[in-house]
C-alpha cells in the first residue's frame, strides 16, 4: 500500500495524522533515532504465523516478542516469526519490512502489545523506509480493531 493509499484511507475516515520524513533506515531502532522519536513510541510491525496463519504483531521498537507468552495468550500450538518470502507478496506496494500496521486492510489479524496502549500517539512505517505516520492511538485502535495482549518485554541490548 503506497503512502498515498494509506493517507486516503485515513482522510476518508477524517483521522488526523502527521507525516514524518527521515533518512533511510531499516531497523526500528535506527528509524526511531533518525526520526528523533523514542523507541517506545515507534510501533514496529512484525509478521508472525499462528498455527500456520499469517498475522501482524505490533510492538514498540524497543521491545521484543516473547513467543512463549504470545502462544500462551493465544492458546495455540505454534507461534513463529514469518520469513520475508512468506509475506512479501501480501504487501506488493510496500517496501519489505515497512508495512503499516493496518492488517485490517489485508485481511490479517492484528495483535498489539499492551505497552503501546499506554501512549497517546502511535508512530509507524508508512510503506517505505523513509516515511512515518503519527496519529492518536485511539484512532488507530478504532480503525484497525486489534487484539491487545501482553506478549512483549523491553529489550535491554
N, C-alpha and C positions, 0 to 999 in steps of 0.2 A: 504494500500500500504506500504509494508515494505520499510525501508530506502534504501535497495538495488535497488528496482524498481524505486524509485524516482531518485536516483543517475544515474541509467541507462537512464532514460528519459532525464535528464539534460546533461549527457555525449553525448548522441546521437545527441543532438542539439548544442553541443560544447559550452555549457553555463558554465562559470567559477563559482565555488561556494566554500565555506568553510564549513566544518562540525565542529560544536561546541558541545562538550560533557559537561554535567553538572550533578550535583547530582539530584536525583529525586525531581521534583517539579510539582505541579498540577495546580496552578493558573498562569495566565500570569505574574502577578507582582512578584510572587515567582520565576518563571523561569528567568525573567529579572534580578532579584537580584542574583540568583545563577550563572548565566552565565556572570554577570557583564556587562550587556547591558542596555542602557537607555530604560525605559518603552515605550517611543515614537517610538523607533526603532524596538521593537519586535512586530510583527504582530500576533494578535490572530484571530483564525477562529471561528466565531460564526454561528451556524446553525440556520437559520430562515425559517419561512414559509410565503410565499407571496400568499395571496388568496388560501392557501392550498398547494401550490407547494414548495418543499424544495429548498433552495438556501444557498449560503455562503455569509456572511458579513465579510469582513476582515478589521480590525481596529487596531490602536496601543494599546498595553497592558494598557496604562494609560488613555484610553478613554472609553466612554460608548456610546452605540447606543441610539439615540433619535428616538424611534419608530414612533412618530407622524411625525417627519420631514422626515423619510425614506418613510413612507406611502404617504406623500405629494409628495415627489420627484418621486416616482414610479407611482403615480396616481392610486393606487389600493385601494381596500376596506379594506383589513386587512393585517397587518404585525405583526407577533408574534414570540417569541422565540420558537424554536423546542425543544422538550424533547428528552433526550438521547435515549429512547426506540424507537423513531420515526426515528432515523438516524443511529444507531449503525451498522445495517446490511449493510448500504451503504459502510462502511469502515471496512470490516471484518478483514483486516490485520493491522489495526491501533489500538493503544490504544485509548479508548474512551476519547475524548477531546484533542487529539493530532494530529488531521488530518491536513495535509499540505494544504495550500490554493490553491491547484490546482484542483478546481472544474471542469475544462475542462476535466480532466481525468475520472470524474464520471458523466458526462453529467449534471452538475449543473451550474446554473447561478452564477456568482461571482460578488459581489458588493464591491468595495474598497473605503474606506474613503479617501477623498481628502487629509487629513492630512498625509497619508502615502506617497503620491506622492512627498512631499517636501524633502524627504531624498534620498540620492544617493543609499543606500542599504536597503534591507529588510531582516529581520531575522524571521524565523518561525519554529514551531514544524515540525519534520520530521517523524511523525507517532508514536513517543514514547515520554515518559515524561522525557527522559534523553539526547535527541539529537536534535540539531537545525541545520538549514542550513541557510547560509547567501549568498546572491547573489545580483547583482545590481537590483534596482527596474526596470530599463529599460528592462532587460532580463526577469524578472518576468512578467511585463506587456505585453511584446511581445509574451510570451509563453501562458499565460492564457487569454489574451484579456478581462480583467474585465471591468465592467462599473464603472467609477469613479464618485462618488456623495458626496455631503456634507450631512452626516447623523449622525455625532458624536459630542460629546463635551468632553472636558477634565474632568477627574474625580479628584476631589479635596479631596477625603477621604483618 
